[in-house]
C-alpha cells in the first residue's frame, strides 16, 4: 500500500494503489525501493545518510575484535586507522632497535653486508628488538589479512583477490599500488552477499 498524509497529517493507506509487503515503517513506504520482487536486496540503490566516520581507537578496537573474521564488510576508517597505528608501532620498534647498535650509522654506510650483519648480531638490543618485531609481525598477520578481505567485500569484490595481491606484490609492485587505490575507495551502498554496508546502512 502507499501511505500518504491526509489533511490531519496522519499516515493513511492508499487503497486505490495497493502495493504488497509495505508497512508504515518499511523503506518502500518512504520511497526507498531497495528490494526486488523476490524480496532480495538491490545493490546500488540506497538513500540513507552515511554514518559518522569511525575514530582511530574505535577502528583499532574493531580490528582486534574481528581478528580472524574473513566475512562481513569493513569501511575505509576500519582499514586505514589500524594500518597507520600498526605501521607507527613497527617503525618505532625498528628505530629503537637500530639505535641499540653501538657502531654509528656513518661507519655502517661504508661496511659490507657481511660486516653490517656481524655488527648487528653483536648488539643485544638489536636482537631483542628484532625478535619483538618478528613476534609483532606474526600477531598482526591474520588480522591484517582479514581486515583487507573485509575491505574488498565492502567494495563488492571477492576477498580471494587479496591472495593475488600477496602472491604477486613480490614480483610486481604495481599490483600492490592497485590494491592501495582500491582500499581508498568509498563503501558501496546497500547490501551485497557479504552483508549490509557498515557506512550506508539504514
LINBELZI-V223964 format. One record per residue. RES is the residue in one letter. PSI is psi in whole degrees, 0 to 359 (none if undefined). BURIAL is b if it has 16 or more other ideal C-beta (glycine too) atoms within 10 Angstrom, else e. D_CENTER is the distance of its C-alpha to the mean C-alpha in Angstrom with 2 decimals. Layout:
# LINBELZI-V223964
((RES:PSI:BURIAL:D_CENTER) (RES:PSI:BURIAL:D_CENTER))
This chain:
# LINBELZI-V223964
((X:152:b:39.56) (X:135:e:38.96) (X:116:b:39.01) (X:152:e:40.73) (X:134:e:42.11) (X:192:e:45.90) (X:343:e:48.17) (X:11:e:47.41) (X:35:e:43.64) (X:149:e:43.00) (X:118:e:40.79) (X:139:e:43.25) (X:142:e:42.71) (X:98:e:43.95) (X:343:e:46.13) (X:333:e:47.11) (X:69:e:43.63) (X:145:e:42.16) (X:139:e:38.64) (X:152:e:37.51) (X:39:e:34.90) (X:126:b:34.65) (X:164:e:34.88) (X:332:e:35.05) (X:9:e:31.52) (X:158:e:29.96) (X:322:b:27.80) (X:333:b:30.66) (X:339:b:33.07) (X:20:e:31.36) (X:14:e:31.03) (X:90:e:27.40) (X:96:e:28.01) (X:8:b:24.78) (X:142:b:26.44) (X:175:e:28.53) (X:334:e:32.01) (X:4:e:31.01) (X:352:e:28.71) (X:147:e:25.41) (X:142:e:22.79) (X:147:e:22.80) (X:140:e:19.79) (X:5:e:19.50) (X:108:e:22.07) (X:150:b:21.00) (X:3:e:22.61) (X:155:e:20.99) (X:148:e:19.90) (X:148:e:16.25) (X:156:e:15.42) (X:150:e:15.49) (X:138:e:12.63) (X:144:b:11.48) (X:171:e:13.37) (X:308:e:12.69) (X:329:e:14.12) (X:319:e:12.87) (X:320:b:9.18) (X:326:b:10.61) (X:316:e:12.60) (X:327:b:9.95) (X:316:b:8.54) (X:328:e:12.16) (X:330:e:13.02) (X:46:b:10.77) (X:310:e:12.22) (X:35:e:13.10) (X:103:e:11.56) (X:12:b:11.11) (X:175:e:11.67) (X:192:e:10.38) (X:151:b:7.47) (X:131:b:4.38) (X:176:b:5.25) (X:315:b:5.28) (X:330:b:6.75) (X:340:b:4.68) (X:313:b:3.14) (X:327:b:6.68) (X:310:b:8.86) (X:324:b:8.68) (X:317:b:9.05) (X:313:e:11.94) (X:314:e:13.47) (X:324:b:13.61) (X:317:e:15.06) (X:316:e:17.58) (X:317:e:18.63) (X:317:e:19.22) (X:324:e:21.20) (X:314:e:23.22) (X:319:e:24.19) (X:319:e:25.07) (X:316:e:27.14) (X:319:e:29.01) (X:315:b:29.58) (X:330:e:31.12) (X:344:e:33.19) (X:348:e:34.85) (X:132:b:36.61) (X:332:e:40.24) (X:132:e:40.83) (X:151:e:39.98) (X:330:e:37.41) (X:320:e:40.24) (X:325:e:42.13) (X:333:e:39.16) (X:334:e:38.73) (X:358:e:42.16) (X:158:e:41.59) (X:170:e:40.97) (X:320:e:37.93) (X:320:e:40.08) (X:320:e:41.43) (X:317:b:38.02) (X:318:e:36.88) (X:318:e:40.10) (X:317:b:39.71) (X:318:b:36.16) (X:343:e:37.27) (X:356:e:40.15) (X:112:b:37.89) (X:321:e:36.97) (X:321:e:34.36) (X:317:b:32.61) (X:316:e:32.73) (X:315:e:31.32) (X:322:b:28.46) (X:319:b:27.77) (X:316:e:27.74) (X:319:e:25.34) (X:322:b:22.97) (X:318:e:23.25) (X:317:e:22.65) (X:319:e:19.51) (X:320:e:18.25) (X:321:e:19.15) (X:323:e:17.56) (X:350:b:14.13) (X:304:e:14.40) (X:313:e:13.30) (X:329:b:10.43) (X:319:b:8.90) (X:315:b:9.63) (X:323:b:8.56) (X:319:b:4.94) (X:322:b:5.39) (X:317:b:7.55) (X:326:b:5.85) (X:320:b:3.93) (X:319:b:7.64) (X:322:b:9.04) (X:336:b:8.00) (X:9:b:9.96) (X:38:b:12.62) (X:136:b:12.56) (X:133:e:13.61) (X:339:b:11.46) (X:342:e:14.73) (X:338:e:14.47) (X:330:b:12.29) (X:325:e:15.57) (X:319:e:17.34) (X:316:b:15.42) (X:323:e:16.18) (X:331:e:19.76) (X:345:e:20.51) (X:326:e:19.03) (X:330:e:22.00) (X:339:e:24.43) (X:103:e:22.79) (X:342:e:20.59) (X:324:e:20.29) (X:318:b:17.87) (X:321:e:15.43) (X:320:e:16.02) (X:318:e:15.39) (X:325:b:11.88) (X:317:e:11.23) (X:320:e:12.76) (X:317:b:10.76) (X:346:b:7.37) (X:354:e:9.49) (X:153:e:10.56) (X:158:e:10.69) (X:145:b:9.81) (X:127:b:12.69) (X:163:b:15.14) (X:200:b:16.90) (X:137:b:16.54) (X:192:b:15.99) (X:348:e:16.72) (X:4:b:13.49) (X:187:e:14.21) (X:146:e:14.42) (X:127:b:12.09) (X:346:b:10.55) (X:315:b:11.67) (X:63:b:14.81) (X:143:b:16.42) (X:none:e:20.11))
